[in-house]
Amino acid sequence: MFMYSQFLQSDQKRFGLSLEQKFPWFGTLRTRGDKAMAEADAALSRFYAVRNQVVAEVKRAYFEYGLLGETMKSSSRRPMS
């Protein structure tokens, strides 16, 4: 952190002015960037897992729907006994 202070004084009043600026320590920005990249990779992996689960559920429902349709077609073709 860098800090600069200046005090001004007149006969009647005293004024103070102070400026502060924080600077990251060496390697801090790289560490933050690495952490952000790891979090982004984890979020992408969670996204892919959910996406794959949704695709599997849609495929399963589609094939069940097709099987049900074929079953209904074949049962309607059978002669009643």
C-alpha positions as a printed Julia matrix, in Angstrom:
81×3 Matrix{Float64}:
   0.0     0.0     0.0
   1.22    3.45   -0.81
   0.11    6.33    1.39
   0.81   10.04    1.2
  -0.31   12.55    3.78
  -0.02   16.3     3.79
  -1.07   18.67    6.57
  -1.63   22.35    5.99
  -1.85   24.77    8.83
  -2.85   28.39    8.9
  -3.22   30.71   11.84
  -6.82   29.66   12.4
  -7.24   26.14   11.01
  -5.4    22.92   10.32
  -6.23   20.82    7.25
  -5.16   17.3     6.46
  -5.11   15.51    3.16
  -4.35   11.84    2.78
  -4.21    9.61   -0.31
  -3.97    5.83   -0.22
  -3.58    3.3    -3.0
  -3.32   -0.45   -2.61
  -1.08   -2.28   -5.04
  -1.21   -6.05   -5.4
   1.8    -7.94   -4.14
   3.93   -9.79   -6.69
   2.06  -12.84   -7.99
  -1.26  -11.83   -6.44
  -2.92  -11.03   -9.75
  -1.67  -14.26  -11.31
  -3.0   -16.24   -8.33
  -6.39  -14.54   -8.64
  -6.43  -15.26  -12.36
  -5.54  -18.91  -11.79
  -8.31  -19.2    -9.19
 -10.84  -17.59  -11.54
  -9.78  -19.95  -14.34
 -10.21  -22.98  -12.06
 -13.66  -21.77  -11.01
 -14.61  -21.23  -14.67
 -13.41  -24.75  -15.55
 -15.45  -26.2   -12.68
 -18.55  -24.3   -13.81
 -18.04  -25.54  -17.38
 -17.74  -29.12  -16.13
 -20.98  -28.74  -14.15
 -22.66  -27.33  -17.26
 -21.5   -30.3   -19.37
 -22.72  -32.76  -16.74
 -26.19  -31.19  -16.62
 -26.33  -30.92  -20.42
 -25.42  -34.6   -20.82
 -28.06  -35.58  -18.26
 -30.75  -33.6   -20.1
 -29.74  -35.12  -23.45
 -29.89  -38.64  -21.96
 -33.35  -37.98  -20.49
 -34.64  -36.61  -23.8
 -33.27  -39.64  -25.69
 -34.8   -42.04  -23.18
 -38.2   -40.31  -23.43
 -38.01  -40.26  -27.24
 -37.29  -43.97  -27.49
 -40.0   -44.81  -24.93
 -42.43  -42.72  -26.98
 -41.4   -44.59  -30.16
 -41.72  -47.97  -28.45
 -45.15  -47.04  -27.12
 -46.23  -45.93  -30.6
 -45.04  -49.19  -32.19
 -46.73  -51.2   -29.46
 -50.01  -49.38  -30.04
 -49.74  -49.9   -33.82
 -49.07  -53.61  -33.46
 -51.85  -54.09  -30.9
 -54.38  -52.36  -33.14
 -53.48  -54.71  -36.06
 -54.2   -57.89  -34.11
 -57.56  -59.45  -34.71
 -59.86  -59.55  -31.73
 -60.49  -63.1   -30.47
